[in-house]
Amino acid sequence: MSRIAHIVAATDFSPRAELAVKRAATLAQQHEATLHLLHVMPKLQWQMFGRALVDHPLVTEGRLYESARARLKNLAEALAGSYAIALQHHVSIGRPHEKIAEYARSHVVDLTVLGSHGENFVLDPFIGTTALKFVRMGTSPALIVDTEATGAYGNVLVAVDFSDVSRAAVEAALRIGSQGSIRVLHVYEVEFEEKMRFAGVEDGVIQRYRDAAAREARRMMDAFLAGKDLRDRVSPIIKRGAPALTILDQAQALHADLIVMGKRGRTELNEVLLGSVTKHVLQETDRDLLLVGHFAP
């Protein structure tokens, strides 16, 4: 399993972004990785300023750029001193989620770290638009930070549906949380249970379907763990229920400090789209969340 060598933390200097930067620095220290600090300046709509601008727009933009670069440089120097890690810093101009994804690809980044909300938190009560847009298009695993804790992850919950992307999620959990407890959760539902109940099917018959679904879930979990020789490295959990709600409930019950899951499930056809379960967890969780697409372990 390859190590985490390069981590990029995107910041807009907001309090939520500061949490993400601290988490990224902790991970860089833990994995002896290089931390890349990235700030993206959105293109400003200069017509909004009317006659308020004294200088030419390009001059003003240049001053804003240099101000951001100086601020980022100071942040990088402070982190390098506090965490004793290798650091690079870069300021870019454009659409934040696109520039973050572009930087992650061009620098072969192993992990991208983002705050759950940006500077427009009040206008966007669920999750920052930059984070949401990035995880839809980003290729590297994305860690969405929502907590102030900065120690090593000690209790990791990985939600799986036995797809290829679930295997990537387990690999990512082992990379990022190898020092703690890792639990692998599969949530199953009984197909057509509500329709059967609505049609008046007897409870005993429905229970037989439940028992069969539970046996199949256990069989698939055994095969899933055996395929990667994971039996001694993770603890399996199988639950029946609505997937997103059950994942959130289990994270709380198990005091997980990190949830790991794929960007999409078995039924999603487009890598760019977020699966409905993933999106629900992303919007509702109050814990750090690592979202994984396909990557070469």
KAWOVEN-V170394 format. One record per helix or strand of 2 or more residues. SS is the DSSP state (hx for helix, st for strand). FROM is the first residue (numbers start at 1). TO is the last residue. If there is no record, write none. Layout:
ss=SS from=FROM to=TO
ss=SS from=FROM to=TO
This chain:
ss=st from=6 to=10
ss=hx from=15 to=31
ss=st from=34 to=41
ss=hx from=46 to=49
ss=hx from=57 to=83
ss=st from=86 to=93
ss=hx from=96 to=106
ss=st from=111 to=115
ss=hx from=121 to=123
ss=hx from=129 to=137
ss=st from=141 to=145
ss=st from=155 to=159
ss=hx from=164 to=176
ss=st from=181 to=188
ss=hx from=193 to=198
ss=hx from=203 to=227
ss=st from=235 to=240
ss=hx from=243 to=253
ss=st from=258 to=262
ss=hx from=276 to=284
ss=st from=288 to=292
